[in-house]
């Protein structure tokens, strides 16, 4: 039997476990998001050269074996992860204990910025609740009070230079926390007031803010839209790859590194994302993707959830250069067996 090309019903060599027809067929000159599949197809084509097969079943077995071996091999661009491990990080982050174990109620979670904000809000809500504004937001006085408690005096004064807090969205961290807490079933509007839910009361009583942190963490990565923070293009893959960002921090974050190190690592792993950036006459796609990654994955995810310190190098509030280092809460929150 001569060596044929990949059949439509053969396993796709990209490792998706779909058939070639369902996955990468016909994408060889376009759809950049499947560029890795193009490399995989080329690898399989070379492996097939010179082979003779007596049956279709023998060919399919060869393809399956080749794909399995390729998917199990660590890749430099994935920083030691295999394609199969990367697939599980991206698509089964909470159900892949052989790749990542995400803890319930890490003790240090209570001190994370997102949890501290929830604690301040929960204290203000109390038993009586809070009456929302006409636009459905938290009261202005409450937002200002929480801001002073949340930020140190220097940060507070720096932030106020760009405008006072006149409504909840002016204090974006609190606004994002409130939206996430509602998605998490921790806060709701009931009888015209913001109130803590029964779940929130039980969790605070039984395990404190550590349990609240775990709930907020999961909802923040699974349901809250990270793009809500900023004006960048959608690029939802950055959020889908949250666990890869944490893997990079766990592997390299023991020392301070410039944010560019993590931008480089992410772009080298997923160069096809550049083609997902809408055209812009002023800013190059790579710069847009880099800036979006730093803000969403480092500042507004790893930093806001207390998993990494993300500090402006210049010391200025509006800064484009950061240094990044993993915090102890990262090790408490997620464990990567391959790094043990």
ZAMARGU-4260 file (C-alpha; in steps of 0.2 Angstrom, whole numbers, plus 5000, padded with zeros to 4 digits):
<rodrens>
0) 5000/5000/5000 | 5008/5017/4995 | 5009/5031/5007 | 4993/5042/5005 | 4990/5059/5012
5) 4981/5062/5028 | 4963/5056/5026 | 4948/5067/5032 | 4943/5054/5045 | 4961/5051/5051
10) 4966/5058/5068 | 4971/5076/5066 | 4990/5077/5068 | 4988/5093/5078 | 4984/5083/5093
15) 4966/5089/5096 | 4959/5071/5096 | 4947/5076/5082 | 4946/5069/5064 | 4956/5079/5051
20) 4940/5084/5043 | 4933/5091/5059 | 4949/5101/5064 | 4963/5106/5052 | 4958/5101/5035
25) 4959/5114/5022 | 4968/5126/5033 | 4986/5125/5026 | 4986/5143/5019 | 4975/5152/5031
30) 4968/5151/5049 | 4983/5156/5058 | 4977/5149/5074 | 4981/5132/5067 | 4998/5135/5062
35) 5005/5122/5074 | 4994/5109/5065 | 5003/5114/5049 | 5020/5110/5057 | 5012/5094/5064
40) 5006/5089/5047 | 5023/5092/5039 | 5031/5081/5053 | 5019/5067/5049 | 5021/5069/5030
45) 5040/5067/5033 | 5037/5052/5045 | 5026/5044/5031 | 5039/5045/5018 | 5046/5029/5012
50) 5033/5018/5022 | 5022/5005/5014 | 5006/5000/5022 | 4996/4984/5019 | 4980/4991/5025
55) 4971/5007/5030 | 4971/5000/5048 | 4990/4999/5048 | 4991/5017/5041 | 4979/5023/5055
60) 4989/5014/5068 | 5005/5022/5062 | 4997/5040/5062 | 4990/5037/5079 | 5007/5031/5086
65) 5016/5046/5078 | 5004/5058/5085 | 5004/5051/5102 | 5023/5051/5103 | 5024/5069/5096
70) 5011/5075/5109 | 5020/5067/5123 | 5037/5076/5119 | 5041/5092/5129 | 5043/5107/5117
75) 5055/5121/5120 | 5042/5134/5115 | 5030/5127/5129 | 5044/5128/5142 | 5045/5110/5145
80) 5026/5106/5143 | 5021/5093/5129 | 5007/5097/5117 | 4996/5085/5127 | 5000/5094/5143
85) 4997/5111/5135 | 4980/5105/5128 | 4975/5100/5146 | 4980/5116/5153 | 4970/5126/5141
90) 4954/5115/5140 | 4954/5106/5157 | 4962/5117/5169 | 4952/5112/5184 | 4952/5093/5179
95) 4970/5089/5175 | 4978/5084/5192 | 4993/5076/5183 | 4997/5093/5175 | 4990/5106/5188
100) 4982/5104/5205 | 4972/5120/5210 | 4969/5121/5229 | 4953/5125/5238 | 4954/5139/5251
105) 4972/5143/5251 | 4976/5152/5267 | 4985/5166/5260 | 4971/5170/5248 | 4963/5180/5262
110) 4976/5194/5259 | 4975/5194/5240 | 4969/5211/5233 | 4953/5204/5226 | 4949/5196/5243
115) 4953/5211/5253 | 4941/5221/5243 | 4928/5208/5245 | 4931/5209/5264 | 4929/5228/5264
120) 4913/5227/5254 | 4906/5213/5264 | 4909/5223/5280 | 4900/5238/5272 | 4885/5228/5266
125) 4883/5220/5284 | 4866/5214/5289 | 4856/5228/5283 | 4863/5229/5265 | 4867/5244/5254
130) 4855/5254/5244 | 4861/5255/5226 | 4862/5271/5216 | 4849/5275/5202 | 4861/5267/5190
135) 4862/5251/5200 | 4880/5254/5207 | 4887/5255/5224 | 4885/5271/5233 | 4898/5285/5230
140) 4902/5287/5248 | 4905/5269/5251 | 4917/5268/5236 | 4927/5282/5242 | 4928/5274/5260
145) 4934/5258/5253 | 4947/5266/5242 | 4955/5274/5257 | 4955/5258/5266 | 4961/5248/5251
150) 4975/5259/5245 | 4990/5266/5255 | 4989/5285/5256 | 5002/5288/5242 | 4993/5277/5230
155) 4977/5285/5235 | 4983/5302/5231 | 4991/5296/5215 | 4975/5289/5209 | 4965/5305/5214
160) 4976/5315/5202 | 4967/5308/5188 | 4950/5311/5194 | 4940/5309/5210 | 4929/5294/5213
165) 4911/5300/5209 | 4904/5283/5204 | 4908/5264/5206 | 4916/5262/5189 | 4928/5276/5194
170) 4935/5264/5206 | 4938/5250/5193 | 4945/5237/5205 | 4930/5238/5216 | 4918/5238/5201
175) 4927/5222/5194 | 4926/5214/5211 | 4908/5218/5213 | 4903/5211/5196 | 4914/5195/5199
180) 4906/5193/5216 | 4889/5193/5209 | 4894/5181/5195 | 4900/5170/5210 | 4884/5170/5219
185) 4892/5180/5234 | 4882/5196/5232 | 4865/5200/5225 | 4852/5213/5224 | 4837/5208/5235
190) 4822/5219/5240 | 4831/5235/5233 | 4848/5232/5242 | 4865/5224/5239 | 4866/5209/5251
195) 4878/5195/5255 | 4870/5178/5249 | 4868/5164/5261 | 4883/5155/5253 | 4894/5170/5257
200) 4888/5170/5275 | 4892/5152/5277 | 4909/5153/5268 | 4914/5168/5279 | 4909/5159/5295
205) 4916/5142/5291 | 4933/5147/5282 | 4934/5165/5281 | 4940/5175/5266 | 4951/5160/5260
210) 4936/5151/5254 | 4929/5167/5246 | 4946/5169/5237 | 4944/5152/5229 | 4926/5155/5223
215) 4932/5172/5216 | 4947/5164/5208 | 4937/5151/5198 | 4924/5163/5193 | 4936/5176/5188
220) 4946/5165/5176 | 4930/5155/5169 | 4916/5168/5168 | 4922/5186/5171 | 4927/5194/5154
225) 4945/5201/5157 | 4943/5212/5142 | 4930/5222/5153 | 4945/5231/5161 | 4952/5238/5145
230) 4950/5244/5127 | 4960/5231/5119 | 4953/5219/5106 | 4944/5204/5112 | 4958/5191/5111
235) 4949/5179/5123 | 4964/5166/5122 | 4974/5176/5134 | 4961/5172/5147 | 4959/5154/5141
240) 4978/5152/5144 | 4978/5158/5162 | 4985/5142/5169 | 5000/5143/5156 | 5004/5161/5163
245) 5004/5153/5181 | 5015/5139/5175 | 5027/5152/5168 | 5027/5162/5185 | 5029/5146/5195
250) 5044/5141/5184 | 5053/5157/5182 | 5045/5169/5195 | 5057/5165/5210 | 5067/5180/5204
255) 5062/5197/5198 | 5060/5197/5179 | 5055/5211/5167 | 5037/5209/5160 | 5045/5207/5143
260) 5051/5190/5148 | 5033/5184/5150 | 5027/5193/5135 | 5041/5184/5125 | 5037/5167/5132
265) 5018/5169/5128 | 5021/5175/5111 | 5034/5162/5107 | 5022/5148/5113 | 5007/5155/5103
270) 5013/5166/5088 | 4997/5162/5079 | 4988/5175/5090 | 4996/5189/5081 | 4984/5186/5066
275) 4969/5187/5078 | 4974/5206/5082 | 4963/5217/5071 | 4973/5229/5059 | 4978/5246/5066
280) 4986/5259/5056 | 4995/5266/5071 | 5000/5251/5083 | 5008/5235/5076 | 4999/5219/5080
285) 5013/5213/5091 | 5014/5228/5102 | 4995/5227/5104 | 4996/5209/5109 | 5011/5212/5121
290) 5002/5226/5130 | 4986/5217/5131 | 4995/5202/5138 | 5004/5212/5151 | 4988/5221/5157
295) 4976/5206/5157 | 4987/5192/5162 | 5000/5200/5173 | 4993/5216/5181 | 4974/5212/5181
300) 4975/5193/5184 | 4991/5188/5193 | 4993/5205/5202 | 4975/5208/5206 | 4973/5190/5213
305) 4989/5191/5223 | 4998/5178/5213 | 5013/5189/5208 | 5020/5206/5212 | 5019/5217/5197
310) 5028/5233/5200 | 5031/5248/5189 | 5049/5251/5187 | 5048/5269/5186 | 5037/5271/5201
315) 5024/5280/5191 | 5006/5275/5191 | 5005/5276/5172 | 5020/5265/5167 | 5024/5253/5153
320) 5038/5244/5161 | 5036/5232/5175 | 5046/5219/5185 | 5037/5203/5190 | 5040/5191/5203
325) 5029/5176/5210 | 5021/5178/5227 | 5019/5163/5240 | 5001/5163/5236 | 5004/5156/5219
330) 5012/5140/5227 | 4997/5139/5238 | 4985/5140/5225 | 4991/5129/5211 | 5004/5115/5211
335) 5012/5109/5194 | 5018/5091/5197 | 5031/5093/5183 | 5040/5107/5192 | 5040/5098/5209
</rodrens>
